[in-house]
């Protein structure tokens, strides 16, 4: 039996890289999408021996084109992991239009742009796994992140609604909501602020990208057909829902 095909957006660095690696180890044929860092993509391609293709998830035409390319190279897409995301932090009274628009376009519109081209095929084939990466800050809010929190809360709402639409078609839709994870994005947080964040995490440390990846792989597996519309929170106890 031919192995299943998985697409991971933002799949060459951080949490996305860990997800790509885990899915490849689990036997998937993986295409990792990225937007800007060609060197990281090259390293990922060589290290994991997977496809690494450029795609701006904020651009719907880019997404449709890359989906066609993946399907021509690997076959129909069975698993989509919507992981691509950015931050552009500022208190709302200081936020400019660009900071709002960029985060919404990538973190929320990107979800639609990637999912729309694959959902029809999944429904027709009677099988699919969609896993959307949300955030603790989309659940509890965060000072200076009205744009990011709004987008990630939207990810959770999108997940629940689409899960209802596809439940009888063999397509599950779930979210994974990480807390603070030891990635490049979190590394940009000032050291004193990061220490304050760690002090709020009951387990006493940041998460690891591999821990998030194992959650994604669990939801991506064939055996998890009875879990849909769920948000799996992975935050070390920092925010309990």
Backbone as numpy.savetxt, mean C-alpha at the origin, in Angstrom:
# Nx Ny Nz CAx CAy CAz Cx Cy Cz
0.60 -25.94 -11.81 -0.25 -24.74 -11.81 0.63 -23.50 -11.81
0.30 -22.54 -12.68 1.11 -21.33 -12.78 0.93 -20.46 -11.54
2.04 -19.87 -11.07 1.98 -19.04 -9.87 1.18 -17.77 -10.14
0.62 -17.22 -9.09 -0.22 -16.04 -9.21 0.63 -14.78 -9.38
-0.01 -13.74 -9.93 0.67 -12.49 -10.25 0.26 -11.43 -9.22
1.25 -10.72 -8.68 1.01 -9.66 -7.71 1.66 -8.37 -8.18
0.96 -7.26 -8.00 1.49 -5.93 -8.28 1.55 -5.16 -6.96
2.70 -4.53 -6.70 2.89 -3.75 -5.48 3.28 -2.33 -5.88
2.44 -1.35 -5.58 2.81 0.03 -5.87 3.74 0.55 -4.78
4.65 1.44 -5.16 5.68 1.86 -4.22 6.46 0.66 -3.73
6.72 -0.26 -4.65 7.17 -1.61 -4.28 8.66 -1.83 -4.24
9.47 -0.77 -4.39 10.93 -0.99 -4.46 11.67 -0.47 -3.23
10.96 0.22 -2.32 11.61 0.74 -1.12 10.70 0.56 0.09
11.28 0.58 1.28 10.52 0.60 2.52 9.57 -0.57 2.66
8.35 -0.27 3.12 7.35 -1.32 3.30 7.08 -2.03 1.99
7.01 -1.28 0.89 6.73 -1.89 -0.41 7.78 -2.91 -0.82
9.04 -2.59 -0.58 10.12 -3.54 -0.89 9.95 -4.81 -0.07
9.64 -4.66 1.21 9.45 -5.83 2.07 8.27 -6.67 1.59
7.20 -6.01 1.14 6.04 -6.73 0.62 6.41 -7.47 -0.67
7.11 -6.79 -1.57 7.55 -7.45 -2.81 8.40 -8.67 -2.51
9.32 -8.54 -1.57 10.20 -9.66 -1.21 9.41 -10.82 -0.62
8.47 -10.53 0.25 7.68 -11.58 0.89 6.80 -12.29 -0.12
6.14 -11.55 -0.99 5.29 -12.19 -1.99 6.11 -13.03 -2.96
7.28 -12.53 -3.35 8.15 -13.33 -4.21 8.55 -14.63 -3.50
8.90 -14.52 -2.22 9.28 -15.72 -1.45 8.12 -16.70 -1.33
6.90 -16.18 -1.35 5.72 -17.04 -1.24 5.29 -17.62 -2.59
6.05 -17.32 -3.64 5.80 -17.95 -4.93 5.05 -17.11 -5.95
4.77 -15.85 -5.63 4.12 -14.98 -6.59 5.10 -14.50 -7.65
4.57 -14.23 -8.83 5.32 -13.46 -9.83 4.98 -12.00 -9.57
5.99 -11.20 -9.23 5.76 -9.87 -8.68 6.23 -8.78 -9.64
5.39 -7.75 -9.76 5.79 -6.51 -10.42 5.74 -5.40 -9.38
6.90 -4.79 -9.12 6.99 -3.68 -8.17 6.99 -2.38 -8.97
6.10 -1.47 -8.62 6.01 -0.19 -9.31 6.68 0.90 -8.48
7.27 1.85 -9.17 7.95 2.96 -8.48 7.80 4.20 -9.35
8.08 5.37 -8.75 7.87 6.60 -9.51 9.15 7.34 -9.84
10.17 7.30 -8.96 11.28 8.20 -9.21 12.68 7.67 -9.02
12.88 6.75 -8.09 14.23 6.34 -7.71 14.69 5.16 -8.57
15.33 5.48 -9.67 15.75 4.43 -10.61 16.80 3.50 -10.01
17.68 4.02 -9.19 18.74 3.20 -8.61 18.15 2.19 -7.62
17.22 2.64 -6.78 16.56 1.72 -5.85 15.80 0.65 -6.62
15.18 1.04 -7.73 14.44 0.09 -8.55 15.38 -0.94 -9.17
16.53 -0.47 -9.64 17.52 -1.40 -10.22 17.99 -2.41 -9.18
18.28 -1.92 -7.98 18.73 -2.81 -6.92 17.65 -3.82 -6.55
16.42 -3.34 -6.47 15.31 -4.23 -6.14 15.13 -5.29 -7.22
15.20 -4.87 -8.46 15.04 -5.79 -9.60 16.09 -6.89 -9.55
17.33 -6.49 -9.29 18.43 -7.47 -9.27 18.38 -8.35 -8.03
18.08 -7.75 -6.88 18.07 -8.50 -5.62 16.95 -9.54 -5.59
15.75 -9.12 -5.99 14.59 -10.00 -5.86 14.27 -10.76 -7.14
14.87 -10.35 -8.24 14.59 -10.95 -9.55 13.10 -10.85 -9.88
12.62 -9.60 -9.81 11.23 -9.31 -10.14 11.20 -8.15 -11.14
10.01 -7.91 -11.68 9.84 -6.73 -12.53 9.82 -5.47 -11.65
10.44 -4.42 -12.11 10.33 -3.11 -11.46 10.02 -2.11 -12.56
8.81 -1.58 -12.54 8.31 -0.74 -13.63 7.94 0.64 -13.09
8.22 1.66 -13.90 7.94 3.03 -13.48 6.47 3.36 -13.72
5.85 3.99 -12.72 4.45 4.38 -12.83 4.14 5.42 -11.77
3.53 6.51 -12.19 3.04 7.53 -11.25 1.58 7.22 -10.98
1.28 6.74 -9.77 -0.09 6.31 -9.48 -1.08 7.48 -9.49
-0.57 8.71 -9.42 -1.45 9.87 -9.48 -1.96 10.13 -10.90
-1.38 9.46 -11.89 -1.75 9.65 -13.30 -2.50 8.41 -13.79
-3.77 8.56 -14.10 -4.59 7.41 -14.46 -4.09 6.72 -15.73
-3.60 7.49 -16.70 -3.09 6.88 -17.93 -1.86 6.03 -17.65
-0.96 6.53 -16.79 0.20 5.74 -16.38 -0.24 4.39 -15.81
-1.24 4.42 -14.96 -1.70 3.20 -14.30 -2.29 2.22 -15.30
-3.11 2.70 -16.19 -3.70 1.81 -17.20 -2.61 1.19 -18.08
-1.63 2.00 -18.45 -0.55 1.49 -19.30 0.30 0.44 -18.60
0.63 0.69 -17.32 1.48 -0.26 -16.63 0.74 -1.56 -16.33
-0.56 -1.47 -16.07 -1.36 -2.69 -15.88 -1.33 -3.54 -17.14
-1.49 -2.90 -18.30 -1.42 -3.63 -19.57 -0.05 -4.27 -19.75
1.00 -3.53 -19.38 2.35 -4.07 -19.52 2.57 -5.28 -18.62
2.15 -5.17 -17.38 2.29 -6.31 -16.45 1.53 -7.52 -16.98
0.31 -7.31 -17.44 -0.49 -8.43 -17.92 0.11 -9.07 -19.16
0.76 -8.25 -20.00 1.39 -8.82 -21.20 2.63 -9.62 -20.85
3.33 -9.22 -19.79 4.57 -9.89 -19.39 4.35 -11.06 -18.44
3.40 -10.92 -17.52 3.23 -11.92 -16.46 1.88 -12.64 -16.50
0.87 -11.98 -17.07 -0.46 -12.57 -17.08 -1.42 -11.76 -16.22
-2.67 -12.22 -16.12 -3.69 -11.49 -15.36 -3.27 -11.27 -13.90
-3.67 -10.14 -13.36 -3.25 -9.76 -12.00 -4.22 -10.35 -10.98
-3.66 -11.12 -10.05 -4.46 -11.76 -9.01 -4.46 -10.96 -7.71
-3.35 -10.27 -7.45 -3.19 -9.54 -6.18 -2.69 -8.14 -6.49
-3.36 -7.14 -5.91 -2.93 -5.76 -6.02 -2.70 -5.21 -4.62
-1.49 -4.72 -4.39 -1.17 -4.08 -3.10 -0.96 -2.60 -3.37
-1.90 -1.78 -2.90 -1.82 -0.33 -3.07 -1.05 0.26 -1.90
0.25 0.42 -2.10 1.14 0.85 -1.03 1.71 2.25 -1.25
1.75 2.73 -2.48 2.39 4.01 -2.78 1.77 5.14 -1.95
2.62 5.96 -1.36 2.12 7.06 -0.56 3.21 8.09 -0.31
2.78 9.33 -0.09 3.70 10.41 0.24 3.13 11.21 1.39
3.98 12.02 2.01 3.52 13.00 2.99 3.99 14.38 2.56
3.25 15.38 3.00 3.63 16.78 2.75 3.02 17.56 3.91
3.72 17.54 5.06 3.12 17.95 6.32 3.12 19.47 6.52
2.03 19.93 7.09 1.90 21.33 7.53 0.57 21.45 8.25
0.51 22.33 9.26 -0.78 22.64 9.87 -1.68 23.26 8.80
-2.97 23.00 8.89 -3.87 23.39 7.81 -3.83 24.90 7.54
-3.68 25.72 8.58 -3.68 27.16 8.35 -2.41 27.63 7.64
-1.42 26.73 7.52 -0.19 27.05 6.79 -0.04 26.22 5.50
-0.96 25.31 5.26 -0.85 24.39 4.12 -1.23 25.10 2.83
-0.44 24.86 1.77 -0.80 25.42 0.47 -1.55 24.37 -0.36
-2.13 24.83 -1.44 -2.94 23.95 -2.29 -2.13 22.77 -2.81
-0.87 23.02 -3.14 -0.04 21.97 -3.71 0.18 20.83 -2.72
0.41 21.18 -1.44 0.63 20.15 -0.42 -0.62 19.28 -0.26
-1.78 19.91 -0.27 -3.03 19.15 -0.18 -3.21 18.28 -1.42
-3.11 18.89 -2.59 -3.40 18.18 -3.84 -2.47 17.01 -4.08
-1.18 17.19 -3.83 -0.21 16.12 -4.09 -0.51 14.88 -3.25
-0.76 15.09 -1.97 -1.01 13.94 -1.08 -2.31 13.24 -1.44
-3.36 14.00 -1.72 -4.63 13.38 -2.10 -4.49 12.64 -3.42
-3.78 13.22 -4.38 -3.64 12.59 -5.70 -2.89 11.26 -5.62
-1.82 11.22 -4.83 -1.04 9.99 -4.73 -1.70 8.99 -3.78
-2.02 9.43 -2.56 -2.42 8.51 -1.51 -3.86 8.02 -1.64
-4.72 8.83 -2.25 -6.12 8.44 -2.38 -6.53 8.22 -3.84
-6.31 9.21 -4.70 -6.65 9.02 -6.11 -5.89 7.85 -6.71
-4.64 7.66 -6.27 -3.84 6.54 -6.77 -4.49 5.19 -6.52
-5.23 5.11 -5.43 -5.95 3.88 -5.10 -6.98 3.57 -6.19
-7.74 4.58 -6.57 -8.72 4.41 -7.65 -8.01 4.12 -8.98
-6.97 4.91 -9.28 -6.30 4.78 -10.57 -5.72 3.38 -10.80
-5.25 2.74 -9.74 -4.69 1.39 -9.88 -5.75 0.31 -9.81
-6.76 0.52 -8.99 -7.75 -0.54 -8.77 -8.75 -0.63 -9.93
-9.12 0.51 -10.48 -10.12 0.51 -11.55 -9.73 -0.38 -12.74
-8.48 -0.36 -13.21 -8.13 -1.19 -14.37 -8.07 -2.69 -14.09
-7.99 -3.10 -12.81 -7.85 -4.53 -12.52 -9.13 -5.16 -11.99
-10.05 -4.33 -11.49 -11.19 -4.91 -10.78 -12.13 -5.68 -11.70
-12.28 -5.22 -12.94 -13.15 -5.93 -13.87 -12.66 -7.34 -14.17
-11.36 -7.46 -14.43 -10.79 -8.78 -14.71 -10.90 -9.71 -13.52
-10.65 -9.19 -12.32 -10.78 -10.02 -11.12 -12.22 -10.53 -10.98
-13.19 -9.65 -11.18 -14.59 -10.06 -11.08 -14.93 -11.12 -12.13
-14.45 -10.91 -13.34 -14.75 -11.86 -14.41 -14.16 -13.24 -14.13
-12.95 -13.25 -13.56 -12.27 -14.53 -13.27 -12.73 -15.15 -11.96
-13.46 -14.39 -11.16 -13.97 -14.91 -9.89 -12.92 -15.04 -8.82
-11.86 -14.23 -8.92 -10.81 -14.30 -7.90 -9.99 -13.01 -7.89
-9.65 -12.57 -6.69 -8.75 -11.43 -6.56 -8.50 -11.10 -5.10
-7.36 -10.49 -4.86 -7.00 -10.01 -3.52 -6.49 -8.58 -3.67
-7.17 -7.64 -3.03 -6.72 -6.25 -3.02 -6.41 -5.87 -1.59
-5.19 -5.40 -1.36 -4.76 -4.99 -0.03 -4.28 -3.55 -0.11
-4.92 -2.68 0.66 -4.61 -1.26 0.65 -3.88 -0.87 1.93
-2.77 -0.14 1.78 -2.00 0.26 2.95 -2.53 1.60 3.45
-3.12 1.57 4.63 -3.65 2.77 5.27 -2.59 3.31 6.24
-3.00 3.82 7.38 -2.05 4.36 8.36 -2.75 4.59 9.68
-2.01 4.45 10.75 -2.53 4.79 12.07 -3.07 6.22 12.09
-2.46 7.11 11.32 -2.88 8.51 11.34 -4.16 8.75 10.56
-4.56 7.79 9.75 -5.87 7.84 9.12 -6.96 7.36 10.06
-6.56 6.71 11.15 -7.52 6.23 12.14 -7.66 7.20 13.31
-6.54 7.76 13.76 -6.61 8.60 14.95 -6.36 10.09 14.67
-5.91 10.42 13.43 -5.53 11.79 13.14 -4.13 12.08 13.63
-3.54 13.17 13.11 -2.20 13.57 13.53 -2.00 15.05 13.24
-1.50 15.76 14.20 -1.22 17.20 14.04 -0.33 17.40 12.80
-0.70 18.34 11.95 0.11 18.66 10.78 -0.10 17.73 9.60
-1.11 16.84 9.70 -1.32 15.88 8.62 -2.79 15.80 8.21
-3.47 16.92 8.12 -4.86 16.86 7.68 -4.97 16.23 6.30
-4.02 16.52 5.41 -4.04 15.95 4.06 -3.83 14.44 4.10
-2.78 14.02 4.79 -2.43 12.59 4.87 -3.50 11.80 5.63
-3.96 12.36 6.76 -4.98 11.67 7.55 -6.28 11.53 6.77
-6.65 12.57 6.03 -7.85 12.51 5.21 -7.72 11.44 4.13
-6.56 11.40 3.47 -6.34 10.41 2.42 -6.39 8.99 2.97
-5.72 8.76 4.09 -5.65 7.41 4.64 -6.97 6.97 5.26
-7.73 7.91 5.82 -9.09 7.57 6.25 -9.93 7.20 5.04
-9.71 7.89 3.93 -10.39 7.56 2.69 -10.04 6.17 2.19
-8.80 5.77 2.38 -8.37 4.41 2.00 -9.22 3.37 2.72
-9.47 3.60 4.00 -10.25 2.65 4.78 -11.70 2.62 4.31
-12.28 3.79 4.02 -13.65 3.83 3.50 -13.77 3.16 2.15
-12.80 3.43 1.27 -12.74 2.80 -0.05 -12.71 1.28 0.10
-11.89 0.80 1.02 -11.73 -0.64 1.25 -13.05 -1.28 1.64
-13.76 -0.66 2.56 -15.03 -1.23 3.04 -16.08 -1.26 1.93
-16.19 -0.16 1.19 -17.20 -0.09 0.14 -16.92 -1.08 -0.98
-15.66 -1.15 -1.43 -15.33 -2.07 -2.52 -15.47 -3.52 -2.08
-15.17 -3.80 -0.81 -15.34 -5.16 -0.30 -16.79 -5.62 -0.45
-17.74 -4.73 -0.18 -19.15 -5.07 -0.32 -19.51 -5.32 -1.78
-18.92 -4.55 -2.68 -19.24 -4.69 -4.11 -18.72 -6.01 -4.69
-17.63 -6.52 -4.14 -16.97 -7.67 -4.78 -17.05 -8.95 -3.97
-17.74 -8.93 -2.83 -17.74 -10.09 -1.92 -18.24 -11.36 -2.59
-19.23 -11.24 -3.45 -19.79 -12.43 -4.09 -19.06 -12.81 -5.37
-18.02 -12.07 -5.69 -17.27 -12.33 -6.92 -15.92 -12.99 -6.65
-15.67 -13.41 -5.40 -14.40 -14.06 -5.09 -13.25 -13.10 -4.92
-13.56 -11.80 -4.80 -12.53 -10.77 -4.68 -12.62 -10.18 -3.27
-11.55 -10.34 -2.49 -11.53 -9.74 -1.16 -10.77 -8.42 -1.21
-11.17 -7.49 -0.35 -10.56 -6.16 -0.29 -10.34 -5.83 1.18
-9.09 -5.67 1.57 -8.75 -5.40 2.96 -7.70 -4.31 3.05
-7.56 -3.76 4.24 -6.54 -2.74 4.49 -5.61 -3.21 5.60
-4.37 -2.78 5.50 -3.40 -2.93 6.59 -3.03 -1.52 7.02
-3.14 -1.27 8.31 -2.92 0.08 8.83 -1.71 0.09 9.76
-0.53 0.39 9.22 0.68 0.37 10.05 0.74 1.57 10.99
1.39 1.36 12.12 1.83 2.47 12.95 3.16 2.98 12.41
4.01 3.45 13.32 5.30 4.01 12.90 6.29 2.87 12.67
6.80 2.81 11.44 7.67 1.72 10.99 9.03 2.30 10.64
10.06 1.54 10.91 11.44 1.98 10.71 11.78 1.99 9.21
11.30 3.02 8.52 11.54 3.16 7.09 12.15 4.54 6.81
12.46 4.75 5.54 13.05 6.02 5.12 12.13 7.20 5.42
10.81 7.00 5.26 9.87 8.08 5.53 9.92 8.51 6.99
9.94 7.54 7.90 9.98 7.85 9.34 11.35 8.40 9.73
12.39 8.00 9.00 13.74 8.49 9.30 13.85 10.00 9.15
12.95 10.60 8.38 12.97 12.05 8.20 12.35 12.81 9.37
11.70 12.09 10.28 11.13 12.72 11.47 12.27 13.16 12.39
12.24 14.39 12.91 13.31 14.84 13.82 13.50 13.87 14.99
14.75 13.70 15.42 15.09 12.69 16.43 14.30 12.87 17.71
14.14 14.12 18.17 13.42 14.33 19.43 11.95 13.97 19.30
11.38 14.25 18.12 9.97 13.89 17.88 9.83 12.38 17.81
10.80 11.72 17.18 10.76 10.26 17.05 10.82 9.60 18.42
11.62 10.15 19.33 11.69 9.60 20.69 10.35 9.75 21.40
9.68 10.87 21.17 8.36 11.06 21.77 7.36 10.04 21.22
7.47 9.77 19.92 6.58 8.78 19.30 6.83 7.40 19.89
8.11 7.02 20.00 8.44 5.70 20.56 7.90 5.55 21.98
7.93 6.64 22.74 7.44 6.60 24.12 5.94 6.32 24.18
5.23 6.57 23.08 3.78 6.35 23.04 3.42 4.95 22.54
4.42 4.17 22.14 4.16 2.83 21.58 4.35 1.81 22.70
3.31 1.12 23.13 3.41 0.20 24.25 4.50 -0.87 24.12
4.74 -1.36 22.90 5.78 -2.38 22.77 7.18 -1.78 22.81
7.28 -0.45 22.78 8.55 0.24 23.04 9.50 0.35 21.88
9.01 0.18 20.66 9.89 0.29 19.49 9.07 0.60 18.26
9.78 0.97 17.19 9.14 1.11 15.89 8.86 -0.27 15.30
7.91 -0.31 14.38 7.67 -1.56 13.66 8.75 -1.80 12.62
8.75 -3.00 12.09 9.68 -3.36 11.01 8.87 -3.62 9.74
9.45 -3.23 8.63 8.75 -3.38 7.35 8.34 -4.83 7.11
9.18 -5.75 7.54 8.90 -7.18 7.33 7.64 -7.60 8.09
7.37 -6.95 9.22 6.17 -7.28 9.99 4.90 -6.87 9.23
4.97 -5.73 8.56 3.84 -5.30 7.74 3.69 -6.23 6.55
4.80 -6.61 5.96 4.76 -7.48 4.78 4.11 -8.83 5.09
4.36 -9.37 6.27 3.75 -10.65 6.63 2.23 -10.51 6.74
1.76 -9.37 7.21 0.31 -9.14 7.27 -0.29 -9.06 5.87
0.39 -8.37 4.97 -0.08 -8.28 3.59 -0.13 -9.67 2.96
0.92 -10.45 3.16 0.98 -11.79 2.57 -0.15 -12.68 3.10
-0.45 -12.54 4.37 -1.57 -13.29 4.98 -2.88 -12.97 4.25
-3.15 -11.69 4.04 -4.39 -11.29 3.38 -4.38 -11.61 1.88
-3.19 -11.73 1.31 -3.07 -12.02 -0.13 -3.20 -13.50 -0.44
-3.20 -14.33 0.56 -3.19 -15.78 0.31 -4.56 -16.28 -0.13
-4.53 -17.38 -0.83 -5.76 -17.99 -1.33 -6.68 -18.43 -0.20
-6.08 -18.79 0.93 -6.84 -19.37 2.04 -7.69 -18.34 2.78
-7.45 -17.04 2.54 -8.14 -16.01 3.34 -9.36 -15.43 2.63
-10.15 -16.28 2.02 -11.30 -15.82 1.26 -12.47 -15.36 2.11
-12.42 -15.57 3.44 -13.53 -15.19 4.30 -13.25 -13.88 5.04
-12.09 -13.29 4.76 -11.76 -11.99 5.36 -11.88 -10.93 4.28
-12.82 -10.02 4.44 -12.94 -8.91 3.50 -13.56 -7.71 4.19
-13.17 -6.52 3.76 -13.65 -5.29 4.38 -13.00 -4.98 5.71
-11.94 -5.71 6.05 -11.29 -5.55 7.35 -10.12 -4.59 7.27
-9.81 -3.98 8.40 -8.59 -3.18 8.55 -7.75 -3.82 9.64
-6.60 -4.33 9.26 -5.68 -4.97 10.20 -4.73 -3.91 10.73
-4.84 -3.59 12.00 -4.01 -2.56 12.60 -2.73 -3.18 13.14
-1.59 -2.60 12.76 -0.29 -3.14 13.12 0.55 -1.97 13.65
0.33 -1.64 14.94 0.93 -0.42 15.45 1.57 -0.53 16.83
1.81 -1.76 17.26 2.48 -1.96 18.56 1.64 -1.54 19.74
0.34 -1.42 19.55 -0.56 -1.03 20.63 -0.73 0.46 20.80
-0.15 1.25 19.87 -0.21 2.70 20.00 -1.63 3.25 19.90
-2.44 2.64 19.07 -3.83 3.07 18.92 -4.68 1.82 18.76
-5.61 1.63 19.67 -6.41 0.40 19.72 -7.80 0.66 19.16
-8.21 -0.15 18.19 -9.51 0.04 17.57 -10.29 -1.27 17.61
